[in-house]
Amino acid sequence: MQKTLNVQGMTCGHCESAVKGALNELNGVQAVEVHLDSGKVDVTYSEEKVNQDDMKEAIEEQGYDVVS
């Protein structure tokens, strides 16, 4: 399953690595691609193991906002 999340507040390489690291720690996340210019994060994951709320919470714990 693939999902694109809109994340506000990412501006640099540190932001990218913080978001990537938080998502990659979740069981079931297989790949993360961060697009700083558009504020989008593409996540490939197993929906049996992780859901969108888990991903949103992991990103928000890093200090960024996930918008619908």
N, CA, C and O atoms as a Tinker XYZ file with bonds, in Angstrom:
   272  protein
     1  N      0.854000   -1.178000    0.000000    73     2
     2  CA     0.000000    0.000000    0.000000    64     1     3
     3  C      0.894000    1.234000    0.000000    63     2     4     5
     4  O      1.939000    1.255000    0.651000    81     3
     5  N      0.472000    2.268000   -0.740000    73     3     6
     6  CA     1.235000    3.514000   -0.737000    64     5     7
     7  C      0.304000    4.667000   -0.397000    63     6     8     9
     8  O     -0.849000    4.713000   -0.827000    81     7
     9  N      0.837000    5.593000    0.386000    73     7    10
    10  CA     0.070000    6.761000    0.819000    64     9    11
    11  C      0.966000    7.977000    0.721000    63    10    12    13
    12  O      2.148000    7.912000    1.057000    81    11
    13  N      0.399000    9.104000    0.255000    73    11    14
    14  CA     1.131000   10.362000    0.241000    64    13    15
    15  C      0.560000   11.249000    1.338000    63    14    16    17
    16  O     -0.639000   11.527000    1.375000    81    15
    17  N      1.442000   11.687000    2.231000    73    15    18
    18  CA     1.043000   12.567000    3.335000    64    17    19
    19  C      1.518000   13.987000    3.047000    63    18    20    21
    20  O      2.611000   14.178000    2.514000    81    19
    21  N      0.713000   14.974000    3.393000    73    19    22
    22  CA     1.100000   16.377000    3.289000    64    21    23
    23  C      1.623000   16.814000    4.653000    63    22    24    25
    24  O      0.894000   16.800000    5.645000    81    23
    25  N      2.900000   17.204000    4.687000    73    23    26
    26  CA     3.543000   17.545000    5.953000    64    25    27
    27  C      4.016000   18.997000    5.897000    63    26    28    29
    28  O      4.754000   19.383000    4.990000    81    27
    29  N      3.589000   19.791000    6.866000    73    27    30
    30  CA     3.995000   21.197000    6.934000    64    29    31
    31  C      5.176000   21.354000    7.878000    63    30    32    33
    32  O      5.270000   20.670000    8.898000    81    31
    33  N      6.081000   22.269000    7.522000    73    31    34
    34  CA     7.183000   22.608000    8.410000    64    33    35
    35  C      8.520000   22.009000    8.016000    63    34    36    37
    36  O      9.530000   22.316000    8.649000    81    35
    37  N      8.565000   21.166000    6.996000    73    35    38
    38  CA     9.844000   20.571000    6.575000    64    37    39
    39  C     10.559000   21.547000    5.638000    63    38    40    41
    40  O      9.997000   21.971000    4.629000    81    39
    41  N     11.795000   21.897000    5.975000    73    39    42
    42  CA    12.511000   22.876000    5.154000    64    41    43
    43  C     13.930000   22.460000    4.780000    63    42    44    45
    44  O     14.532000   23.076000    3.899000    81    43
    45  N     14.482000   21.430000    5.426000    73    43    46
    46  CA    15.898000   21.140000    5.203000    64    45    47
    47  C     16.185000   19.644000    5.322000    63    46    48    49
    48  O     15.285000   18.841000    5.568000    81    47
    49  N     17.431000   19.297000    5.145000    73    47    50
    50  CA    17.849000   17.904000    5.231000    64    49    51
    51  C     17.601000   17.301000    6.608000    63    50    52    53
    52  O     17.274000   16.119000    6.719000    81    51
    53  N     17.755000   18.103000    7.655000    73    51    54
    54  CA    17.489000   17.592000    9.000000    64    53    55
    55  C     16.020000   17.218000    9.138000    63    54    56    57
    56  O     15.683000   16.183000    9.715000    81    55
    57  N     15.148000   18.072000    8.603000    73    55    58
    58  CA    13.702000   17.782000    8.638000    64    57    59
    59  C     13.419000   16.472000    7.919000    63    58    60    61
    60  O     12.677000   15.622000    8.411000    81    59
    61  N     14.018000   16.328000    6.757000    73    59    62
    62  CA    13.817000   15.120000    5.954000    64    61    63
    63  C     14.252000   13.877000    6.723000    63    62    64    65
    64  O     13.527000   12.884000    6.760000    81    63
    65  N     15.432000   13.929000    7.335000    73    63    66
    66  CA    15.924000   12.748000    8.054000    64    65    67
    67  C     15.103000   12.476000    9.315000    63    66    68    69
    68  O     14.936000   11.317000    9.692000    81    67
    69  N     14.592000   13.508000    9.970000    73    67    70
    70  CA    13.763000   13.308000   11.165000    64    69    71
    71  C     12.466000   12.594000   10.801000    63    70    72    73
    72  O     12.061000   11.656000   11.487000    81    71
    73  N     11.817000   13.032000    9.731000    73    71    74
    74  CA    10.564000   12.419000    9.295000    64    73    75
    75  C     10.815000   10.993000    8.806000    63    74    76    77
    76  O     10.082000   10.068000    9.157000    81    75
    77  N     11.856000   10.828000    7.994000    73    75    78
    78  CA    12.197000    9.486000    7.483000    64    77    79
    79  C     12.490000    8.533000    8.633000    63    78    80    81
    80  O     11.995000    7.406000    8.658000    81    79
    81  N     13.292000    8.987000    9.575000    73    79    82
    82  CA    13.667000    8.141000   10.703000    64    81    83
    83  C     12.473000    7.727000   11.538000    63    82    84    85
    84  O     12.361000    6.570000   11.944000    81    83
    85  N     11.578000    8.672000   11.796000    73    83    86
    86  CA    10.392000    8.375000   12.608000    64    85    87
    87  C      9.504000    7.349000   11.918000    63    86    88    89
    88  O      8.994000    6.430000   12.560000    81    87
    89  N      9.321000    7.506000   10.613000    73    87    90
    90  CA     8.464000    6.574000    9.881000    64    89    91
    91  C      9.117000    5.205000    9.733000    63    90    92    93
    92  O      8.445000    4.179000    9.841000    81    91
    93  N     10.415000    5.188000    9.487000    73    91    94
    94  CA    11.109000    3.908000    9.304000    64    93    95
    95  C     11.141000    3.078000   10.581000    63    94    96    97
    96  O     11.320000    1.862000   10.520000    81    95
    97  N     10.971000    3.722000   11.743000    73    95    98
    98  CA    10.932000    2.985000   13.009000    64    97    99
    99  C      9.630000    2.217000   13.193000    63    98   100   101
   100  O      9.562000    1.295000   14.006000    81    99
   101  N      8.596000    2.590000   12.442000    73    99   102
   102  CA     7.299000    1.924000   12.583000    64   101   103
   103  C      7.334000    0.555000   11.916000    63   102   104   105
   104  O      7.799000    0.415000   10.784000    81   103
   105  N      6.842000   -0.442000   12.622000    73   103   106
   106  CA     6.767000   -1.789000   12.075000    64   105   107
   107  C      5.755000   -1.799000   10.931000    63   106   108   109
   108  O      4.599000   -1.417000   11.118000    81   107
   109  N      6.183000   -2.229000    9.762000    73   107   110
   110  CA     5.295000   -2.284000    8.609000    64   109   111
   111  C      5.608000   -1.251000    7.546000    63   110   112   113
   112  O      5.139000   -1.376000    6.415000    81   111
   113  N      6.395000   -0.224000    7.884000    73   111   114
   114  CA     6.790000    0.772000    6.879000    64   113   115
   115  C      7.952000    0.195000    6.076000    63   114   116   117
   116  O      8.970000   -0.213000    6.635000    81   115
   117  N      7.779000    0.169000    4.747000    73   115   118
   118  CA     8.782000   -0.443000    3.878000    64   117   119
   119  C      9.670000    0.577000    3.183000    63   118   120   121
   120  O     10.851000    0.316000    2.951000    81   119
   121  N      9.112000    1.740000    2.847000    73   119   122
   122  CA     9.898000    2.767000    2.150000    64   121   123
   123  C      9.303000    4.142000    2.435000    63   122   124   125
   124  O      8.091000    4.299000    2.582000    81   123
   125  N     10.201000    5.144000    2.509000    73   123   126
   126  CA     9.773000    6.523000    2.746000    64   125   127
   127  C     10.526000    7.415000    1.776000    63   126   128   129
   128  O     11.748000    7.326000    1.654000    81   127
   129  N      9.785000    8.277000    1.085000    73   127   130
   130  CA    10.408000    9.250000    0.198000    64   129   131
   131  C      9.869000   10.626000    0.548000    63   130   132   133
   132  O      8.662000   10.863000    0.499000    81   131
   133  N     10.781000   11.541000    0.904000    73   131   134
   134  CA    10.400000   12.889000    1.334000    64   133   135
   135  C     10.677000   13.870000    0.197000    63   134   136   137
   136  O     11.757000   13.863000   -0.394000    81   135
   137  N      9.693000   14.711000   -0.101000    73   135   138
   138  CA     9.831000   15.756000   -1.126000    64   137   139
   139  C      9.718000   17.109000   -0.427000    63   138   140   141
   140  O      8.615000   17.605000   -0.198000    81   139
   141  N     10.862000   17.703000   -0.092000    73   139   142
   142  CA    10.864000   18.960000    0.659000    64   141   143
   143  C     10.182000   20.086000   -0.108000    63   142   144   145
   144  O      9.471000   20.897000    0.486000    81   143
   145  N     10.392000   20.143000   -1.430000    73   143   146
   146  CA     9.847000   21.249000   -2.217000    64   145   147
   147  C      8.321000   21.289000   -2.193000    63   146   148   149
   148  O      7.733000   22.371000   -2.202000    81   147
   149  N      7.679000   20.134000   -2.162000    73   147   150
   150  CA     6.211000   20.096000   -2.181000    64   149   151
   151  C      5.611000   19.819000   -0.805000    63   150   152   153
   152  O      4.402000   19.963000   -0.619000    81   151
   153  N      6.451000   19.420000    0.172000    73   151   154
   154  CA     5.943000   19.095000    1.494000    64   153   155
   155  C      5.210000   17.766000    1.544000    63   154   156   157
   156  O      4.381000   17.532000    2.423000    81   155
   157  N      5.524000   16.894000    0.587000    73   155   158
   158  CA     4.843000   15.602000    0.531000    64   157   159
   159  C      5.790000   14.474000    0.940000    63   158   160   161
   160  O      6.995000   14.523000    0.694000    81   159
   161  N      5.209000   13.472000    1.566000    73   159   162
   162  CA     5.959000   12.297000    1.994000    64   161   163
   163  C      5.229000   11.067000    1.455000    63   162   164   165
   164  O      4.074000   10.819000    1.798000    81   163
   165  N      5.917000   10.303000    0.609000    73   163   166
   166  CA     5.352000    9.064000    0.078000    64   165   167
   167  C      5.792000    7.913000    0.978000    63   166   168   169
   168  O      6.983000    7.720000    1.220000    81   167
   169  N      4.829000    7.164000    1.462000    73   167   170
   170  CA     5.119000    6.052000    2.366000    64   169   171
   171  C      4.570000    4.761000    1.753000    63   170   172   173
   172  O      3.394000    4.683000    1.397000    81   171
   173  N      5.429000    3.758000    1.636000    73   171   174
   174  CA     4.997000    2.427000    1.225000    64   173   175
   175  C      4.979000    1.576000    2.481000    63   174   176   177
   176  O      5.965000    1.515000    3.217000    81   175
   177  N      3.846000    0.915000    2.723000    73   175   178
   178  CA     3.684000    0.213000    3.999000    64   177   179
   179  C      2.734000   -0.966000    3.871000    63   178   180   181
   180  O      2.014000   -1.110000    2.883000    81   179
   181  N      2.753000   -1.797000    4.890000    73   179   182
   182  CA     1.835000   -2.926000    4.995000    64   181   183
   183  C      0.680000   -2.503000    5.889000    63   182   184   185
   184  O      0.872000   -2.245000    7.077000    81   183
   185  N     -0.515000   -2.431000    5.322000    73   183   186
   186  CA    -1.653000   -1.930000    6.108000    64   185   187
   187  C     -2.104000   -2.898000    7.186000    63   186   188   189
   188  O     -2.916000   -2.535000    8.037000    81   187
   189  N     -1.596000   -4.120000    7.168000    73   187   190
   190  CA    -1.900000   -5.061000    8.249000    64   189   191
   191  C     -1.115000   -4.720000    9.516000    63   190   192   193
   192  O     -1.508000   -5.103000   10.618000    81   191
   193  N      0.000000   -3.996000    9.352000    73   191   194
   194  CA     0.884000   -3.721000   10.495000    64   193   195
   195  C      0.857000   -2.281000   10.978000    63   194   196   197
   196  O      1.115000   -2.020000   12.153000    81   195
   197  N      0.549000   -1.347000   10.095000    73   195   198
   198  CA     0.621000    0.068000   10.465000    64   197   199
   199  C     -0.492000    0.812000    9.733000    63   198   200   201
   200  O     -0.882000    0.431000    8.629000    81   199
   201  N     -1.005000    1.889000   10.364000    73   199   202
   202  CA    -2.058000    2.663000    9.694000    64   201   203
   203  C     -1.669000    4.139000    9.617000    63   202   204   205
   204  O     -0.638000    4.558000   10.141000    81   203
   205  N     -2.514000    4.903000    8.956000    73   203   206
   206  CA    -2.214000    6.314000    8.726000    64   205   207
   207  C     -2.123000    7.095000   10.037000    63   206   208   209
   208  O     -1.317000    8.018000   10.146000    81   207
   209  N     -2.930000    6.742000   11.023000    73   207   210
   210  CA    -2.872000    7.434000   12.310000    64   209   211
   211  C     -1.519000    7.232000   12.983000    63   210   212   213
   212  O     -0.977000    8.156000   13.589000    81   211
   213  N     -0.970000    6.006000   12.873000    73   211   214
   214  CA     0.362000    5.734000   13.439000    64   213   215
   215  C      1.417000    6.612000   12.771000    63   214   216   217
   216  O      2.285000    7.176000   13.437000    81   215
   217  N      1.327000    6.718000   11.442000    73   215   218
   218  CA     2.307000    7.518000   10.691000    64   217   219
   219  C      2.187000    8.989000   11.036000    63   218   220   221
   220  O      3.190000    9.680000   11.213000    81   219
   221  N      0.940000    9.469000   11.131000    73   219   222
   222  CA     0.702000   10.878000   11.482000    64   221   223
   223  C      1.275000   11.178000   12.865000    63   222   224   225
   224  O      1.928000   12.202000   13.063000    81   223
   225  N      1.031000   10.291000   13.810000    73   223   226
   226  CA     1.531000   10.483000   15.180000    64   225   227
   227  C      3.056000   10.511000   15.213000    63   226   228   229
   228  O      3.645000   11.332000   15.916000    81   227
   229  N      3.703000    9.618000   14.456000    73   227   230
   230  CA     5.168000    9.572000   14.431000    64   229   231
   231  C      5.750000   10.866000   13.873000    63   230   232   233
   232  O      6.758000   11.363000   14.373000    81   231
   233  N      5.116000   11.408000   12.841000    73   231   234
   234  CA     5.592000   12.666000   12.240000    64   233   235
   235  C      5.345000   13.829000   13.194000    63   234   236   237
   236  O      6.214000   14.685000   13.363000    81   235
   237  N      4.175000   13.869000   13.815000    73   235   238
   238  CA     3.857000   14.979000   14.723000    64   237   239
   239  C      4.737000   14.968000   15.965000    63   238   240   241
   240  O      5.003000   16.023000   16.541000    81   239
   241  N      5.195000   13.785000   16.387000    73   239   242
   242  CA     6.123000   13.705000   17.520000    64   241   243
   243  C      7.466000   14.356000   17.186000    63   242   244   245
   244  O      8.208000   14.739000   18.091000    81   243
   245  N      7.783000   14.486000   15.896000    73   243   246
   246  CA     9.014000   15.137000   15.463000    64   245   247
   247  C      8.832000   16.651000   15.316000    63   246   248   249
   248  O      9.786000   17.368000   15.019000    81   247
   249  N      7.598000   17.132000   15.527000    73   247   250
   250  CA     7.352000   18.573000   15.497000    64   249   251
   251  C      6.781000   19.104000   14.196000    63   250   252   253
   252  O      6.795000   20.313000   13.964000    81   251
   253  N      6.278000   18.222000   13.342000    73   251   254
   254  CA     5.711000   18.648000   12.062000    64   253   255
   255  C      4.209000   18.371000   12.055000    63   254   256   257
   256  O      3.720000   17.516000   12.793000    81   255
   257  N      3.491000   19.102000   11.215000    73   255   258
   258  CA     2.047000   18.941000   11.122000    64   257   259
   259  C      1.683000   18.160000    9.867000    63   258   260   261
   260  O      2.200000   18.434000    8.784000    81   259
   261  N      0.795000   17.192000   10.017000    73   259   262
   262  CA     0.267000   16.438000    8.883000    64   261   263
   263  C     -1.112000   17.009000    8.584000    63   262   264   265
   264  O     -1.978000   17.037000    9.459000    81   263
   265  N     -1.318000   17.464000    7.351000    73   263   266
   266  CA    -2.596000   18.056000    6.964000    64   265   267
   267  C     -3.283000   17.189000    5.925000    63   266   268   269
   268  O     -2.628000   16.524000    5.122000    81   267
   269  N     -4.596000   17.202000    5.950000    73   267   270
   270  CA    -5.368000   16.378000    5.014000    64   269   271
   271  C     -5.493000   17.074000    3.672000    63   270   272
   272  O     -6.110000   16.536000    2.752000    81   271
